Amino acid sequence: MKILLSWYAFKNDFVDAEVDTNGPTYQFYQYFFNHDRHIILSSMTGEDLRLEKLINRLSLDFPAHKDKLEGRYMAIRDIIDMPEIKTKIEALLLSLQADQIDLFISPGTPAMQVAWYFCHQSLKLPTTLYQTRAPRFTKTNRPELVAVDVEQSVIPVSVLVKEGLQDAGHTDASDYLITPTLKTVYDRADKLAQTDKVTCLIQGASGTGKEHLARYIHEHSERRTGKFVAINCSAFGDSLLESRLFGYEKGAFTGAEKRTDGFFDIAKGGTLFLDEIGDITPYMQQSLLRVLQTGDYTPVGSTKDRKSDVRIIAATHQSLREACGKGRFRWDLFYRLSVAELRLPALSERGQEEKRALLDHFLRKKQQIFRRPKRLVLSTAVYRALDQYQFPGNVRELENLIESLYVFYIDKVDVDDLPSWLTQPADDLASFDWSSHEKELIRKALIYFSGNKAKACEALGYGSINTLVNKIRQYDITLHNKAD
Ligand SMILES: Nc1ncnc2c1ncn2[C@@H]1O[C@H](COP(=O)(O)OP(=O)(O)OP(=O)(O)O)[C@@H](O)[C@H]1O
């Protein structure tokens, strides 16, 4: 099925509160619409008169398409909050992934357009971005449809968004749910926050709240007036990571058109959070060790050192001690980083009561964010299903689930509304040996792509080549026909 998705334009699709036949949505129907279905998105929670008006008018003027039209309420709290918009359309796009999806990006706020762009670039779904050129800018005096040519990337969207919005994160005390199993770790974090630059290493599986804890330390320290800058080290190769961290001089490399600050400069007086530190190469380990030992760093292409004034908080999902034992990570860097070590438990280690407490916490939080008058009510069967589900993606998976329920449901949720993978009987998966399955997949991908790791990495959907390299090492995979 070929689906068209678009926001409607609050201003450009209307004149004097009536549908504008020269507006982008109307004109799309006049000239270009050849789809099986069109979902028009509204940022409101419901009862959006404009959306109803637009759908009625399009149905009336283009009766052949009447049954293809559908309005969808996305309840965006702040129409320029890109991460919020991105999260919601990401959930929608994933639910449509079996179809061909055209994204008409002309209508909507700039944040909505950027969110389409990020989702197109990173989700790797069969999406195409379209915009229209208004008649006054075309030779034919008719609108023109322009496909936006954007390469899809292997860098996860979280990295792109995080990088683009370093200042956007803001939390208050109620954002931190400190349940009994987290009490000791957050108490230690409080003590650490009282020191100025003491470095810290947070260990925990993906989604357990490492960045959340790092932000807590920052916000409870004297450094809270400075910036909290987060970077996912595994998403970058050496030269990109080096230039992002330390900055660069004009002309340092092709494309370095002006002197640019790095994250050490931006986070001056604040905190630098280095996620997935275990994935950095020996070269970058050496560079970081130098900053930690001497307090100096050198921008790429410069001969002058700069003084570092950041607290470094590093995080990893793997055991760095083990990596050091195997010679993959430097012990001296490990000791410098782990002056204070904090470990976050997986959600499965935290017990049912804490899982329920987190569920309630996110039901409450998301109600505020979505500005819903009432909290979403989950049926007893939903609670039972969630009790049984293991949440391998930890707190993040649980939070995303509640968020997507708020996107699609207004008042209550029953067990049939849950995604099917979540309600599968647990013993279907209990005997599933993920490691050997993954090892076999990697081996086959490498053989298929004649040992080319970049292609295998893309096909397997790993965010970075380092992840693949580490897994090859971890599973001890050897190929006889290596050719990369
Ligand atoms: N104690 C907590 N209270 C409330 N929300 C939390 C808590 N811990 C984590 N979260 C939420 O869970 C989500 C995942 O947390 P976070 O991004 O910090 O995980 P992470 O361990 O850094 O993940 P990754 O390793 O994949 O980067 C975030 O949206 C965060 O707000």
The ligand as an SDF file (V2000), in Angstrom:
LIG
                    3D

 31 33  0  0  0  0  0  0  0  0999 V2000
   15.3700    6.7530   37.7030 N   0  0  0  0  0  0  0  0  0  0  0  0
   14.6370    7.0880   36.6370 C   0  0  0  0  0  0  0  0  0  0  0  0
   13.4920    7.7870   36.8110 N   0  0  0  0  0  0  0  0  0  0  0  0
   12.7540    8.1460   35.7530 C   0  0  0  0  0  0  0  0  0  0  0  0
   13.0580    7.8800   34.4650 N   0  0  0  0  0  0  0  0  0  0  0  0
   14.1870    7.2030   34.2360 C   0  0  0  0  0  0  0  0  0  0  0  0
   15.0330    6.7630   35.3110 C   0  0  0  0  0  0  0  0  0  0  0  0
   16.0830    6.1010   34.7650 N   0  0  0  0  0  0  0  0  0  0  0  0
   15.9020    6.1240   33.4350 C   0  0  0  0  0  0  0  0  0  0  0  0
   14.7890    6.7930   33.1120 N   0  0  0  0  0  0  0  0  0  0  0  0
   14.2710    7.0350   31.7550 C   0  0  0  0  0  0  0  0  0  0  0  0
   14.5900    5.9020   30.9490 O   0  0  0  0  0  0  0  0  0  0  0  0
   15.0140    6.2960   29.6560 C   0  0  0  0  0  0  0  0  0  0  0  0
   16.3540    5.6460   29.3510 C   0  0  0  0  0  0  0  0  0  0  0  0
   17.3400    6.2090   30.1950 O   0  0  0  0  0  0  0  0  0  0  0  0
   18.8140    6.5810   29.6730 P   0  0  0  0  0  0  0  0  0  0  0  0
   18.7740    7.1860   28.3070 O   0  0  0  0  0  0  0  0  0  0  0  0
   19.4730    7.3500   30.7400 O   0  0  0  0  0  0  0  0  0  0  0  0
   19.4270    5.1060   29.5470 O   0  0  0  0  0  0  0  0  0  0  0  0
   20.9090    4.6570   29.1560 P   0  0  0  0  0  0  0  0  0  0  0  0
   21.2980    3.5920   30.1110 O   0  0  0  0  0  0  0  0  0  0  0  0
   21.8000    5.8640   29.0710 O   0  0  0  0  0  0  0  0  0  0  0  0
   20.6660    4.0380   27.7240 O   0  0  0  0  0  0  0  0  0  0  0  0
   21.7570    3.7470   26.5460 P   0  0  0  0  0  0  0  0  0  0  0  0
   22.8480    2.9390   27.1320 O   0  0  0  0  0  0  0  0  0  0  0  0
   20.9850    2.9480   25.5410 O   0  0  0  0  0  0  0  0  0  0  0  0
   22.1900    5.0750   26.0400 O   0  0  0  0  0  0  0  0  0  0  0  0
   15.1070    7.8140   29.6460 C   0  0  0  0  0  0  0  0  0  0  0  0
   14.0450    8.3720   28.9070 O   0  0  0  0  0  0  0  0  0  0  0  0
   15.0050    8.2040   31.1040 C   0  0  0  0  0  0  0  0  0  0  0  0
   14.2810    9.3860   31.2370 O   0  0  0  0  0  0  0  0  0  0  0  0
  1  2  1  0
  2  3  1  0
  2  7  2  0
  3  4  2  0
  4  5  1  0
  5  6  2  0
  6  7  1  0
  6 10  1  0
  7  8  1  0
  8  9  2  0
  9 10  1  0
 10 11  1  0
 11 12  1  0
 11 30  1  0
 12 13  1  0
 13 14  1  0
 13 28  1  0
 14 15  1  0
 15 16  1  0
 16 17  2  0
 16 18  1  0
 16 19  1  0
 19 20  1  0
 20 21  2  0
 20 22  1  0
 20 23  1  0
 23 24  1  0
 24 25  2  0
 24 26  1  0
 24 27  1  0
 28 29  1  0
 28 30  1  0
 30 31  1  0
M  END
$$$$
